[in-house]
Amino acid sequence: MSITFTEGTRVPPDVLVRELDGESVILNLNTERYFGLNEMGTRMWSALTQSTSIQAAYETLLTEYDVDADLLRQDLQHLVEQLIEHGLVEIHS
């Protein structure tokens, strides 16, 4: 799957998200499958859904965490790919 960081993400209308104690549960109503995100995954999710692009989310996270930039980029790309694969986010230009 090829994504570019200039693209943005959006949550489809058939996906529900609930946050509790810093972690998230995401339910895809079409597949009736749910997924859990730990605290860092939840923060990445928030950055992705509140930013205009994946790059903007990446830059936000980079300022918040003391982490290797390349590692963060890889982790964020992997998360986005997994979210797309399970129908939890869609990509838009």
PyMOL Python script that loads the backbone (N, CA, C, O; Angstrom):
from pymol import cmd

cmd.read_pdbstr("""\
ATOM      1  N   MET A   1       0.852  -1.169   0.000  1.00  0.00           N
ATOM      2  CA  MET A   1       0.000   0.000   0.000  1.00  0.00           C
ATOM      3  C   MET A   1       0.901   1.237   0.000  1.00  0.00           C
ATOM      4  O   MET A   1       1.846   1.346   0.782  1.00  0.00           O
ATOM      5  N   SER A   2       0.584   2.142  -0.883  1.00  0.00           N
ATOM      6  CA  SER A   2       1.412   3.334  -1.004  1.00  0.00           C
ATOM      7  C   SER A   2       0.626   4.560  -0.537  1.00  0.00           C
ATOM      8  O   SER A   2      -0.362   4.960  -1.152  1.00  0.00           O
ATOM      9  N   ILE A   3       1.087   5.135   0.548  1.00  0.00           N
ATOM     10  CA  ILE A   3       0.483   6.380   1.026  1.00  0.00           C
ATOM     11  C   ILE A   3       1.554   7.454   1.011  1.00  0.00           C
ATOM     12  O   ILE A   3       2.745   7.168   1.139  1.00  0.00           O
ATOM     13  N   THR A   4       1.114   8.687   0.854  1.00  0.00           N
ATOM     14  CA  THR A   4       2.051   9.793   0.956  1.00  0.00           C
ATOM     15  C   THR A   4       1.637  10.660   2.130  1.00  0.00           C
ATOM     16  O   THR A   4       0.455  10.761   2.461  1.00  0.00           O
ATOM     17  N   PHE A   5       2.605  11.269   2.740  1.00  0.00           N
ATOM     18  CA  PHE A   5       2.334  12.068   3.930  1.00  0.00           C
ATOM     19  C   PHE A   5       1.632  13.382   3.603  1.00  0.00           C
ATOM     20  O   PHE A   5       1.210  14.092   4.516  1.00  0.00           O
ATOM     21  N   THR A   6       1.497  13.721   2.321  1.00  0.00           N
ATOM     22  CA  THR A   6       0.758  14.934   1.958  1.00  0.00           C
ATOM     23  C   THR A   6      -0.748  14.689   1.968  1.00  0.00           C
ATOM     24  O   THR A   6      -1.534  15.637   1.955  1.00  0.00           O
ATOM     25  N   GLU A   7      -1.147  13.424   1.991  1.00  0.00           N
ATOM     26  CA  GLU A   7      -2.566  13.078   2.026  1.00  0.00           C
ATOM     27  C   GLU A   7      -3.105  13.222   3.444  1.00  0.00           C
ATOM     28  O   GLU A   7      -2.352  13.221   4.417  1.00  0.00           O
ATOM     29  N   GLY A   8      -4.407  13.342   3.535  1.00  0.00           N
ATOM     30  CA  GLY A   8      -5.059  13.415   4.837  1.00  0.00           C
ATOM     31  C   GLY A   8      -5.862  12.155   5.101  1.00  0.00           C
ATOM     32  O   GLY A   8      -6.031  11.316   4.217  1.00  0.00           O
ATOM     33  N   THR A   9      -6.351  12.032   6.316  1.00  0.00           N
ATOM     34  CA  THR A   9      -7.198  10.894   6.671  1.00  0.00           C
ATOM     35  C   THR A   9      -8.541  11.406   7.168  1.00  0.00           C
ATOM     36  O   THR A   9      -8.651  12.521   7.676  1.00  0.00           O
ATOM     37  N   ARG A  10      -9.550  10.575   7.011  1.00  0.00           N
ATOM     38  CA  ARG A  10     -10.860  10.881   7.584  1.00  0.00           C
ATOM     39  C   ARG A  10     -11.471   9.573   8.073  1.00  0.00           C
ATOM     40  O   ARG A  10     -11.184   8.496   7.552  1.00  0.00           O
ATOM     41  N   VAL A  11     -12.306   9.696   9.071  1.00  0.00           N
ATOM     42  CA  VAL A  11     -12.970   8.537   9.658  1.00  0.00           C
ATOM     43  C   VAL A  11     -14.287   8.317   8.919  1.00  0.00           C
ATOM     44  O   VAL A  11     -15.110   9.229   8.850  1.00  0.00           O
ATOM     45  N   PRO A  12     -14.500   7.123   8.366  1.00  0.00           N
ATOM     46  CA  PRO A  12     -15.769   6.845   7.688  1.00  0.00           C
ATOM     47  C   PRO A  12     -16.947   6.922   8.659  1.00  0.00           C
ATOM     48  O   PRO A  12     -16.767   6.728   9.861  1.00  0.00           O
ATOM     49  N   PRO A  13     -18.136   7.199   8.160  1.00  0.00           N
ATOM     50  CA  PRO A  13     -19.302   7.330   9.040  1.00  0.00           C
ATOM     51  C   PRO A  13     -19.682   6.033   9.758  1.00  0.00           C
ATOM     52  O   PRO A  13     -20.382   6.073  10.770  1.00  0.00           O
ATOM     53  N   ASP A  14     -19.232   4.893   9.249  1.00  0.00           N
ATOM     54  CA  ASP A  14     -19.570   3.611   9.866  1.00  0.00           C
ATOM     55  C   ASP A  14     -18.521   3.137  10.871  1.00  0.00           C
ATOM     56  O   ASP A  14     -18.459   1.952  11.201  1.00  0.00           O
ATOM     57  N   VAL A  15     -17.700   4.066  11.354  1.00  0.00           N
ATOM     58  CA  VAL A  15     -16.673   3.751  12.352  1.00  0.00           C
ATOM     59  C   VAL A  15     -16.941   4.576  13.609  1.00  0.00           C
ATOM     60  O   VAL A  15     -17.093   5.796  13.546  1.00  0.00           O
ATOM     61  N   LEU A  16     -16.994   3.898  14.734  1.00  0.00           N
ATOM     62  CA  LEU A  16     -17.200   4.552  16.027  1.00  0.00           C
ATOM     63  C   LEU A  16     -15.931   4.455  16.854  1.00  0.00           C
ATOM     64  O   LEU A  16     -15.229   3.444  16.823  1.00  0.00           O
ATOM     65  N   VAL A  17     -15.645   5.523  17.599  1.00  0.00           N
ATOM     66  CA  VAL A  17     -14.443   5.569  18.432  1.00  0.00           C
ATOM     67  C   VAL A  17     -14.831   6.001  19.829  1.00  0.00           C
ATOM     68  O   VAL A  17     -15.596   6.948  20.008  1.00  0.00           O
ATOM     69  N   ARG A  18     -14.303   5.305  20.815  1.00  0.00           N
ATOM     70  CA  ARG A  18     -14.503   5.680  22.215  1.00  0.00           C
ATOM     71  C   ARG A  18     -13.153   5.648  22.912  1.00  0.00           C
ATOM     72  O   ARG A  18     -12.387   4.693  22.782  1.00  0.00           O
ATOM     73  N   GLU A  19     -12.879   6.716  23.654  1.00  0.00           N
ATOM     74  CA  GLU A  19     -11.632   6.801  24.409  1.00  0.00           C
ATOM     75  C   GLU A  19     -11.938   6.649  25.891  1.00  0.00           C
ATOM     76  O   GLU A  19     -12.905   7.212  26.404  1.00  0.00           O
ATOM     77  N   LEU A  20     -11.093   5.874  26.568  1.00  0.00           N
ATOM     78  CA  LEU A  20     -11.247   5.645  27.992  1.00  0.00           C
ATOM     79  C   LEU A  20      -9.871   5.497  28.614  1.00  0.00           C
ATOM     80  O   LEU A  20      -9.091   4.631  28.217  1.00  0.00           O
ATOM     81  N   ASP A  21      -9.577   6.335  29.582  1.00  0.00           N
ATOM     82  CA  ASP A  21      -8.293   6.286  30.290  1.00  0.00           C
ATOM     83  C   ASP A  21      -7.092   6.336  29.350  1.00  0.00           C
ATOM     84  O   ASP A  21      -6.103   5.634  29.559  1.00  0.00           O
ATOM     85  N   GLY A  22      -7.183   7.168  28.315  1.00  0.00           N
ATOM     86  CA  GLY A  22      -6.059   7.364  27.408  1.00  0.00           C
ATOM     87  C   GLY A  22      -5.926   6.324  26.316  1.00  0.00           C
ATOM     88  O   GLY A  22      -5.057   6.451  25.453  1.00  0.00           O
ATOM     89  N   GLU A  23      -6.761   5.299  26.329  1.00  0.00           N
ATOM     90  CA  GLU A  23      -6.742   4.284  25.288  1.00  0.00           C
ATOM     91  C   GLU A  23      -8.042   4.365  24.495  1.00  0.00           C
ATOM     92  O   GLU A  23      -9.022   4.952  24.955  1.00  0.00           O
ATOM     93  N   SER A  24      -8.046   3.775  23.307  1.00  0.00           N
ATOM     94  CA  SER A  24      -9.224   3.867  22.444  1.00  0.00           C
ATOM     95  C   SER A  24      -9.690   2.499  21.979  1.00  0.00           C
ATOM     96  O   SER A  24      -8.903   1.567  21.812  1.00  0.00           O
ATOM     97  N   VAL A  25     -10.992   2.414  21.776  1.00  0.00           N
ATOM     98  CA  VAL A  25     -11.608   1.268  21.118  1.00  0.00           C
ATOM     99  C   VAL A  25     -12.277   1.809  19.861  1.00  0.00           C
ATOM    100  O   VAL A  25     -13.037   2.776  19.915  1.00  0.00           O
ATOM    101  N   ILE A  26     -11.984   1.176  18.735  1.00  0.00           N
ATOM    102  CA  ILE A  26     -12.525   1.599  17.452  1.00  0.00           C
ATOM    103  C   ILE A  26     -13.360   0.450  16.902  1.00  0.00           C
ATOM    104  O   ILE A  26     -12.883  -0.681  16.811  1.00  0.00           O
ATOM    105  N   LEU A  27     -14.601   0.737  16.538  1.00  0.00           N
ATOM    106  CA  LEU A  27     -15.520  -0.280  16.032  1.00  0.00           C
ATOM    107  C   LEU A  27     -15.893   0.031  14.591  1.00  0.00           C
ATOM    108  O   LEU A  27     -16.372   1.123  14.284  1.00  0.00           O
ATOM    109  N   ASN A  28     -15.669  -0.932  13.717  1.00  0.00           N
ATOM    110  CA  ASN A  28     -16.112  -0.829  12.334  1.00  0.00           C
ATOM    111  C   ASN A  28     -17.478  -1.505  12.268  1.00  0.00           C
ATOM    112  O   ASN A  28     -17.572  -2.727  12.387  1.00  0.00           O
ATOM    113  N   LEU A  29     -18.529  -0.722  12.080  1.00  0.00           N
ATOM    114  CA  LEU A  29     -19.887  -1.253  12.080  1.00  0.00           C
ATOM    115  C   LEU A  29     -20.160  -2.176  10.892  1.00  0.00           C
ATOM    116  O   LEU A  29     -21.011  -3.061  10.985  1.00  0.00           O
ATOM    117  N   ASN A  30     -19.457  -1.983   9.787  1.00  0.00           N
ATOM    118  CA  ASN A  30     -19.652  -2.845   8.613  1.00  0.00           C
ATOM    119  C   ASN A  30     -19.140  -4.256   8.854  1.00  0.00           C
ATOM    120  O   ASN A  30     -19.804  -5.233   8.507  1.00  0.00           O
ATOM    121  N   THR A  31     -17.969  -4.359   9.442  1.00  0.00           N
ATOM    122  CA  THR A  31     -17.364  -5.676   9.667  1.00  0.00           C
ATOM    123  C   THR A  31     -17.690  -6.231  11.047  1.00  0.00           C
ATOM    124  O   THR A  31     -17.464  -7.410  11.321  1.00  0.00           O
ATOM    125  N   GLU A  32     -18.224  -5.374  11.915  1.00  0.00           N
ATOM    126  CA  GLU A  32     -18.520  -5.727  13.308  1.00  0.00           C
ATOM    127  C   GLU A  32     -17.271  -6.180  14.062  1.00  0.00           C
ATOM    128  O   GLU A  32     -17.346  -7.002  14.976  1.00  0.00           O
ATOM    129  N   ARG A  33     -16.131  -5.634  13.669  1.00  0.00           N
ATOM    130  CA  ARG A  33     -14.865  -5.918  14.355  1.00  0.00           C
ATOM    131  C   ARG A  33     -14.435  -4.673  15.107  1.00  0.00           C
ATOM    132  O   ARG A  33     -14.663  -3.547  14.664  1.00  0.00           O
ATOM    133  N   TYR A  34     -13.808  -4.898  16.253  1.00  0.00           N
ATOM    134  CA  TYR A  34     -13.300  -3.764  17.012  1.00  0.00           C
ATOM    135  C   TYR A  34     -11.804  -3.905  17.212  1.00  0.00           C
ATOM    136  O   TYR A  34     -11.246  -5.002  17.171  1.00  0.00           O
ATOM    137  N   PHE A  35     -11.177  -2.768  17.430  1.00  0.00           N
ATOM    138  CA  PHE A  35      -9.729  -2.686  17.539  1.00  0.00           C
ATOM    139  C   PHE A  35      -9.387  -1.795  18.718  1.00  0.00           C
ATOM    140  O   PHE A  35     -10.111  -0.843  19.012  1.00  0.00           O
ATOM    141  N   GLY A  36      -8.300  -2.093  19.387  1.00  0.00           N
ATOM    142  CA  GLY A  36      -7.858  -1.290  20.516  1.00  0.00           C
ATOM    143  C   GLY A  36      -6.562  -0.570  20.204  1.00  0.00           C
ATOM    144  O   GLY A  36      -5.692  -1.100  19.513  1.00  0.00           O
ATOM    145  N   LEU A  37      -6.443   0.633  20.716  1.00  0.00           N
ATOM    146  CA  LEU A  37      -5.209   1.405  20.597  1.00  0.00           C
ATOM    147  C   LEU A  37      -4.713   1.744  21.987  1.00  0.00           C
ATOM    148  O   LEU A  37      -5.486   2.160  22.851  1.00  0.00           O
ATOM    149  N   ASN A  38      -3.413   1.563  22.199  1.00  0.00           N
ATOM    150  CA  ASN A  38      -2.823   1.970  23.475  1.00  0.00           C
ATOM    151  C   ASN A  38      -2.704   3.492  23.515  1.00  0.00           C
ATOM    152  O   ASN A  38      -3.176   4.182  22.611  1.00  0.00           O
ATOM    153  N   GLU A  39      -2.086   4.001  24.548  1.00  0.00           N
ATOM    154  CA  GLU A  39      -2.001   5.455  24.728  1.00  0.00           C
ATOM    155  C   GLU A  39      -1.312   6.146  23.551  1.00  0.00           C
ATOM    156  O   GLU A  39      -1.791   7.174  23.072  1.00  0.00           O
ATOM    157  N   MET A  40      -0.197   5.591  23.084  1.00  0.00           N
ATOM    158  CA  MET A  40       0.513   6.215  21.964  1.00  0.00           C
ATOM    159  C   MET A  40      -0.297   6.099  20.675  1.00  0.00           C
ATOM    160  O   MET A  40      -0.366   7.053  19.900  1.00  0.00           O
ATOM    161  N   GLY A  41      -0.902   4.952  20.444  1.00  0.00           N
ATOM    162  CA  GLY A  41      -1.753   4.779  19.270  1.00  0.00           C
ATOM    163  C   GLY A  41      -2.928   5.737  19.283  1.00  0.00           C
ATOM    164  O   GLY A  41      -3.324   6.266  18.244  1.00  0.00           O
ATOM    165  N   THR A  42      -3.486   5.957  20.472  1.00  0.00           N
ATOM    166  CA  THR A  42      -4.596   6.897  20.620  1.00  0.00           C
ATOM    167  C   THR A  42      -4.147   8.315  20.295  1.00  0.00           C
ATOM    168  O   THR A  42      -4.878   9.066  19.650  1.00  0.00           O
ATOM    169  N   ARG A  43      -2.955   8.682  20.736  1.00  0.00           N
ATOM    170  CA  ARG A  43      -2.443  10.024  20.428  1.00  0.00           C
ATOM    171  C   ARG A  43      -2.203  10.174  18.932  1.00  0.00           C
ATOM    172  O   ARG A  43      -2.505  11.216  18.352  1.00  0.00           O
ATOM    173  N   MET A  44      -1.655   9.125  18.306  1.00  0.00           N
ATOM    174  CA  MET A  44      -1.449   9.161  16.854  1.00  0.00           C
ATOM    175  C   MET A  44      -2.791   9.288  16.131  1.00  0.00           C
ATOM    176  O   MET A  44      -2.921  10.065  15.185  1.00  0.00           O
ATOM    177  N   TRP A  45      -3.780   8.528  16.577  1.00  0.00           N
ATOM    178  CA  TRP A  45      -5.130   8.592  15.989  1.00  0.00           C
ATOM    179  C   TRP A  45      -5.667  10.019  16.069  1.00  0.00           C
ATOM    180  O   TRP A  45      -6.166  10.560  15.082  1.00  0.00           O
ATOM    181  N   SER A  46      -5.559  10.618  17.242  1.00  0.00           N
ATOM    182  CA  SER A  46      -6.055  11.988  17.429  1.00  0.00           C
ATOM    183  C   SER A  46      -5.345  12.961  16.504  1.00  0.00           C
ATOM    184  O   SER A  46      -5.980  13.809  15.877  1.00  0.00           O
ATOM    185  N   ALA A  47      -4.026  12.838  16.420  1.00  0.00           N
ATOM    186  CA  ALA A  47      -3.264  13.730  15.546  1.00  0.00           C
ATOM    187  C   ALA A  47      -3.682  13.541  14.090  1.00  0.00           C
ATOM    188  O   ALA A  47      -3.833  14.516  13.353  1.00  0.00           O
ATOM    189  N   LEU A  48      -3.867  12.297  13.677  1.00  0.00           N
ATOM    190  CA  LEU A  48      -4.269  12.019  12.293  1.00  0.00           C
ATOM    191  C   LEU A  48      -5.643  12.581  11.972  1.00  0.00           C
ATOM    192  O   LEU A  48      -5.843  13.171  10.911  1.00  0.00           O
ATOM    193  N   THR A  49      -6.587  12.400  12.880  1.00  0.00           N
ATOM    194  CA  THR A  49      -7.962  12.815  12.592  1.00  0.00           C
ATOM    195  C   THR A  49      -8.177  14.312  12.777  1.00  0.00           C
ATOM    196  O   THR A  49      -9.177  14.854  12.306  1.00  0.00           O
ATOM    197  N   GLN A  50      -7.252  14.985  13.456  1.00  0.00           N
ATOM    198  CA  GLN A  50      -7.389  16.421  13.682  1.00  0.00           C
ATOM    199  C   GLN A  50      -6.491  17.258  12.777  1.00  0.00           C
ATOM    200  O   GLN A  50      -6.540  18.487  12.821  1.00  0.00           O
ATOM    201  N   SER A  51      -5.672  16.603  11.961  1.00  0.00           N
ATOM    202  CA  SER A  51      -4.724  17.318  11.106  1.00  0.00           C
ATOM    203  C   SER A  51      -5.192  17.299   9.657  1.00  0.00           C
ATOM    204  O   SER A  51      -5.989  16.451   9.255  1.00  0.00           O
ATOM    205  N   THR A  52      -4.684  18.242   8.889  1.00  0.00           N
ATOM    206  CA  THR A  52      -5.046  18.329   7.477  1.00  0.00           C
ATOM    207  C   THR A  52      -4.309  17.307   6.620  1.00  0.00           C
ATOM    208  O   THR A  52      -4.736  17.007   5.505  1.00  0.00           O
ATOM    209  N   SER A  53      -3.203  16.770   7.134  1.00  0.00           N
ATOM    210  CA  SER A  53      -2.433  15.778   6.385  1.00  0.00           C
ATOM    211  C   SER A  53      -1.697  14.869   7.365  1.00  0.00           C
ATOM    212  O   SER A  53      -1.566  15.177   8.550  1.00  0.00           O
ATOM    213  N   ILE A  54      -1.227  13.754   6.846  1.00  0.00           N
ATOM    214  CA  ILE A  54      -0.424  12.850   7.668  1.00  0.00           C
ATOM    215  C   ILE A  54       0.861  13.560   8.075  1.00  0.00           C
ATOM    216  O   ILE A  54       1.346  13.375   9.192  1.00  0.00           O
ATOM    217  N   GLN A  55       1.414  14.368   7.179  1.00  0.00           N
ATOM    218  CA  GLN A  55       2.630  15.126   7.484  1.00  0.00           C
ATOM    219  C   GLN A  55       2.404  16.075   8.655  1.00  0.00           C
ATOM    220  O   GLN A  55       3.255  16.182   9.538  1.00  0.00           O
ATOM    221  N   ALA A  56       1.276  16.756   8.671  1.00  0.00           N
ATOM    222  CA  ALA A  56       0.969  17.676   9.773  1.00  0.00           C
ATOM    223  C   ALA A  56       0.844  16.911  11.088  1.00  0.00           C
ATOM    224  O   ALA A  56       1.297  17.388  12.129  1.00  0.00           O
ATOM    225  N   ALA A  57       0.231  15.730  11.046  1.00  0.00           N
ATOM    226  CA  ALA A  57       0.128  14.898  12.249  1.00  0.00           C
ATOM    227  C   ALA A  57       1.516  14.479  12.713  1.00  0.00           C
ATOM    228  O   ALA A  57       1.819  14.521  13.906  1.00  0.00           O
ATOM    229  N   TYR A  58       2.350  14.077  11.772  1.00  0.00           N
ATOM    230  CA  TYR A  58       3.729  13.678  12.071  1.00  0.00           C
ATOM    231  C   TYR A  58       4.486  14.823  12.742  1.00  0.00           C
ATOM    232  O   TYR A  58       5.160  14.613  13.751  1.00  0.00           O
ATOM    233  N   GLU A  59       4.379  16.014  12.198  1.00  0.00           N
ATOM    234  CA  GLU A  59       5.085  17.168  12.763  1.00  0.00           C
ATOM    235  C   GLU A  59       4.579  17.499  14.161  1.00  0.00           C
ATOM    236  O   GLU A  59       5.368  17.856  15.035  1.00  0.00           O
ATOM    237  N   THR A  60       3.278  17.385  14.381  1.00  0.00           N
ATOM    238  CA  THR A  60       2.710  17.611  15.713  1.00  0.00           C
ATOM    239  C   THR A  60       3.283  16.616  16.710  1.00  0.00           C
ATOM    240  O   THR A  60       3.725  16.997  17.794  1.00  0.00           O
ATOM    241  N   LEU A  61       3.273  15.344  16.341  1.00  0.00           N
ATOM    242  CA  LEU A  61       3.775  14.296  17.238  1.00  0.00           C
ATOM    243  C   LEU A  61       5.267  14.462  17.500  1.00  0.00           C
ATOM    244  O   LEU A  61       5.737  14.210  18.609  1.00  0.00           O
ATOM    245  N   LEU A  62       6.004  14.880  16.489  1.00  0.00           N
ATOM    246  CA  LEU A  62       7.449  15.064  16.633  1.00  0.00           C
ATOM    247  C   LEU A  62       7.770  16.147  17.654  1.00  0.00           C
ATOM    248  O   LEU A  62       8.779  16.055  18.354  1.00  0.00           O
ATOM    249  N   THR A  63       6.924  17.173  17.748  1.00  0.00           N
ATOM    250  CA  THR A  63       7.162  18.227  18.740  1.00  0.00           C
ATOM    251  C   THR A  63       6.754  17.787  20.146  1.00  0.00           C
ATOM    252  O   THR A  63       7.252  18.326  21.134  1.00  0.00           O
ATOM    253  N   GLU A  64       5.851  16.811  20.238  1.00  0.00           N
ATOM    254  CA  GLU A  64       5.347  16.370  21.540  1.00  0.00           C
ATOM    255  C   GLU A  64       6.196  15.291  22.199  1.00  0.00           C
ATOM    256  O   GLU A  64       6.210  15.176  23.425  1.00  0.00           O
ATOM    257  N   TYR A  65       6.898  14.505  21.405  1.00  0.00           N
ATOM    258  CA  TYR A  65       7.616  13.350  21.939  1.00  0.00           C
ATOM    259  C   TYR A  65       9.099  13.430  21.611  1.00  0.00           C
ATOM    260  O   TYR A  65       9.487  13.892  20.538  1.00  0.00           O
ATOM    261  N   ASP A  66       9.910  12.982  22.536  1.00  0.00           N
ATOM    262  CA  ASP A  66      11.354  12.890  22.334  1.00  0.00           C
ATOM    263  C   ASP A  66      11.632  11.521  21.716  1.00  0.00           C
ATOM    264  O   ASP A  66      11.894  10.543  22.415  1.00  0.00           O
ATOM    265  N   VAL A  67      11.567  11.481  20.391  1.00  0.00           N
ATOM    266  CA  VAL A  67      11.662  10.212  19.677  1.00  0.00           C
ATOM    267  C   VAL A  67      12.446  10.424  18.389  1.00  0.00           C
ATOM    268  O   VAL A  67      12.477  11.528  17.847  1.00  0.00           O
ATOM    269  N   ASP A  68      13.074   9.366  17.908  1.00  0.00           N
ATOM    270  CA  ASP A  68      13.779   9.417  16.642  1.00  0.00           C
ATOM    271  C   ASP A  68      12.779   9.714  15.518  1.00  0.00           C
ATOM    272  O   ASP A  68      11.753   9.043  15.402  1.00  0.00           O
ATOM    273  N   ALA A  69      13.080  10.711  14.701  1.00  0.00           N
ATOM    274  CA  ALA A  69      12.158  11.159  13.656  1.00  0.00           C
ATOM    275  C   ALA A  69      11.839  10.047  12.658  1.00  0.00           C
ATOM    276  O   ALA A  69      10.686   9.888  12.258  1.00  0.00           O
ATOM    277  N   ASP A  70      12.847   9.282  12.254  1.00  0.00           N
ATOM    278  CA  ASP A  70      12.611   8.198  11.295  1.00  0.00           C
ATOM    279  C   ASP A  70      11.740   7.099  11.886  1.00  0.00           C
ATOM    280  O   ASP A  70      10.874   6.552  11.204  1.00  0.00           O
ATOM    281  N   LEU A  71      11.969   6.778  13.153  1.00  0.00           N
ATOM    282  CA  LEU A  71      11.165   5.752  13.816  1.00  0.00           C
ATOM    283  C   LEU A  71       9.706   6.195  13.927  1.00  0.00           C
ATOM    284  O   LEU A  71       8.795   5.403  13.688  1.00  0.00           O
ATOM    285  N   LEU A  72       9.489   7.452  14.289  1.00  0.00           N
ATOM    286  CA  LEU A  72       8.127   7.974  14.376  1.00  0.00           C
ATOM    287  C   LEU A  72       7.447   7.916  13.015  1.00  0.00           C
ATOM    288  O   LEU A  72       6.284   7.526  12.915  1.00  0.00           O
ATOM    289  N   ARG A  73       8.160   8.298  11.979  1.00  0.00           N
ATOM    290  CA  ARG A  73       7.599   8.275  10.624  1.00  0.00           C
ATOM    291  C   ARG A  73       7.189   6.850  10.240  1.00  0.00           C
ATOM    292  O   ARG A  73       6.102   6.637   9.701  1.00  0.00           O
ATOM    293  N   GLN A  74       8.057   5.885  10.517  1.00  0.00           N
ATOM    294  CA  GLN A  74       7.755   4.482  10.204  1.00  0.00           C
ATOM    295  C   GLN A  74       6.546   3.992  10.994  1.00  0.00           C
ATOM    296  O   GLN A  74       5.654   3.347  10.443  1.00  0.00           O
ATOM    297  N   ASP A  75       6.521   4.302  12.291  1.00  0.00           N
ATOM    298  CA  ASP A  75       5.407   3.866  13.140  1.00  0.00           C
ATOM    299  C   ASP A  75       4.088   4.484  12.688  1.00  0.00           C
ATOM    300  O   ASP A  75       3.062   3.805  12.650  1.00  0.00           O
ATOM    301  N   LEU A  76       4.114   5.767  12.345  1.00  0.00           N
ATOM    302  CA  LEU A  76       2.899   6.444  11.898  1.00  0.00           C
ATOM    303  C   LEU A  76       2.425   5.868  10.568  1.00  0.00           C
ATOM    304  O   LEU A  76       1.229   5.646  10.378  1.00  0.00           O
ATOM    305  N   GLN A  77       3.347   5.628   9.655  1.00  0.00           N
ATOM    306  CA  GLN A  77       2.973   5.044   8.369  1.00  0.00           C
ATOM    307  C   GLN A  77       2.380   3.651   8.573  1.00  0.00           C
ATOM    308  O   GLN A  77       1.378   3.309   7.945  1.00  0.00           O
ATOM    309  N   HIS A  78       2.985   2.853   9.438  1.00  0.00           N
ATOM    310  CA  HIS A  78       2.470   1.508   9.710  1.00  0.00           C
ATOM    311  C   HIS A  78       1.055   1.579  10.292  1.00  0.00           C
ATOM    312  O   HIS A  78       0.179   0.814   9.891  1.00  0.00           O
ATOM    313  N   LEU A  79       0.835   2.495  11.234  1.00  0.00           N
ATOM    314  CA  LEU A  79      -0.493   2.640  11.825  1.00  0.00           C
ATOM    315  C   LEU A  79      -1.516   3.031  10.759  1.00  0.00           C
ATOM    316  O   LEU A  79      -2.599   2.450  10.699  1.00  0.00           O
ATOM    317  N   VAL A  80      -1.183   4.000   9.928  1.00  0.00           N
ATOM    318  CA  VAL A  80      -2.109   4.437   8.874  1.00  0.00           C
ATOM    319  C   VAL A  80      -2.431   3.273   7.938  1.00  0.00           C
ATOM    320  O   VAL A  80      -3.589   3.076   7.570  1.00  0.00           O
ATOM    321  N   GLU A  81      -1.428   2.512   7.556  1.00  0.00           N
ATOM    322  CA  GLU A  81      -1.656   1.363   6.678  1.00  0.00           C
ATOM    323  C   GLU A  81      -2.596   0.352   7.328  1.00  0.00           C
ATOM    324  O   GLU A  81      -3.480  -0.187   6.663  1.00  0.00           O
ATOM    325  N   GLN A  82      -2.413   0.090   8.620  1.00  0.00           N
ATOM    326  CA  GLN A  82      -3.279  -0.847   9.339  1.00  0.00           C
ATOM    327  C   GLN A  82      -4.707  -0.301   9.443  1.00  0.00           C
ATOM    328  O   GLN A  82      -5.672  -1.045   9.269  1.00  0.00           O
ATOM    329  N   LEU A  83      -4.836   0.981   9.723  1.00  0.00           N
ATOM    330  CA  LEU A  83      -6.161   1.600   9.824  1.00  0.00           C
ATOM    331  C   LEU A  83      -6.904   1.526   8.492  1.00  0.00           C
ATOM    332  O   LEU A  83      -8.103   1.249   8.462  1.00  0.00           O
ATOM    333  N   ILE A  84      -6.197   1.772   7.398  1.00  0.00           N
ATOM    334  CA  ILE A  84      -6.799   1.683   6.068  1.00  0.00           C
ATOM    335  C   ILE A  84      -7.213   0.244   5.777  1.00  0.00           C
ATOM    336  O   ILE A  84      -8.323  -0.010   5.310  1.00  0.00           O
ATOM    337  N   GLU A  85      -6.320  -0.686   6.053  1.00  0.00           N
ATOM    338  CA  GLU A  85      -6.583  -2.104   5.780  1.00  0.00           C
ATOM    339  C   GLU A  85      -7.860  -2.592   6.468  1.00  0.00           C
ATOM    340  O   GLU A  85      -8.590  -3.415   5.916  1.00  0.00           O
ATOM    341  N   HIS A  86      -8.124  -2.089   7.658  1.00  0.00           N
ATOM    342  CA  HIS A  86      -9.290  -2.525   8.422  1.00  0.00           C
ATOM    343  C   HIS A  86     -10.498  -1.594   8.251  1.00  0.00           C
ATOM    344  O   HIS A  86     -11.502  -1.740   8.947  1.00  0.00           O
ATOM    345  N   GLY A  87     -10.393  -0.638   7.319  1.00  0.00           N
ATOM    346  CA  GLY A  87     -11.524   0.243   7.020  1.00  0.00           C
ATOM    347  C   GLY A  87     -11.821   1.257   8.106  1.00  0.00           C
ATOM    348  O   GLY A  87     -12.952   1.729   8.221  1.00  0.00           O
ATOM    349  N   LEU A  88     -10.812   1.602   8.910  1.00  0.00           N
ATOM    350  CA  LEU A  88     -11.023   2.519  10.030  1.00  0.00           C
ATOM    351  C   LEU A  88     -10.737   3.971   9.668  1.00  0.00           C
ATOM    352  O   LEU A  88     -11.204   4.882  10.351  1.00  0.00           O
ATOM    353  N   VAL A  89      -9.980   4.192   8.609  1.00  0.00           N
ATOM    354  CA  VAL A  89      -9.783   5.534   8.054  1.00  0.00           C
ATOM    355  C   VAL A  89      -9.759   5.424   6.542  1.00  0.00           C
ATOM    356  O   VAL A  89      -9.504   4.360   5.978  1.00  0.00           O
ATOM    357  N   GLU A  90     -10.028   6.546   5.902  1.00  0.00           N
ATOM    358  CA  GLU A  90      -9.922   6.676   4.455  1.00  0.00           C
ATOM    359  C   GLU A  90      -8.918   7.782   4.169  1.00  0.00           C
ATOM    360  O   GLU A  90      -8.745   8.705   4.965  1.00  0.00           O
ATOM    361  N   ILE A  91      -8.267   7.678   3.035  1.00  0.00           N
ATOM    362  CA  ILE A  91      -7.297   8.686   2.605  1.00  0.00           C
ATOM    363  C   ILE A  91      -7.997   9.679   1.680  1.00  0.00           C
ATOM    364  O   ILE A  91      -8.829   9.302   0.854  1.00  0.00           O
ATOM    365  N   HIS A  92      -7.648  10.938   1.833  1.00  0.00           N
ATOM    366  CA  HIS A  92      -8.137  11.960   0.899  1.00  0.00           C
ATOM    367  C   HIS A  92      -7.000  12.912   0.586  1.00  0.00           C
ATOM    368  O   HIS A  92      -6.070  13.077   1.375  1.00  0.00           O
ATOM    369  N   SER A  93      -7.092  13.538  -0.582  1.00  0.00           N
ATOM    370  CA  SER A  93      -6.035  14.463  -1.026  1.00  0.00           C
ATOM    371  C   SER A  93      -6.248  15.839  -0.465  1.00  0.00           C
ATOM    372  O   SER A  93      -5.458  16.744  -0.733  1.00  0.00           O
TER     373      SER A  93
END
""", "prot")
cmd.dss("prot")
cmd.show_as("cartoon", "prot")
cmd.util.cbc("prot")
cmd.orient("prot")
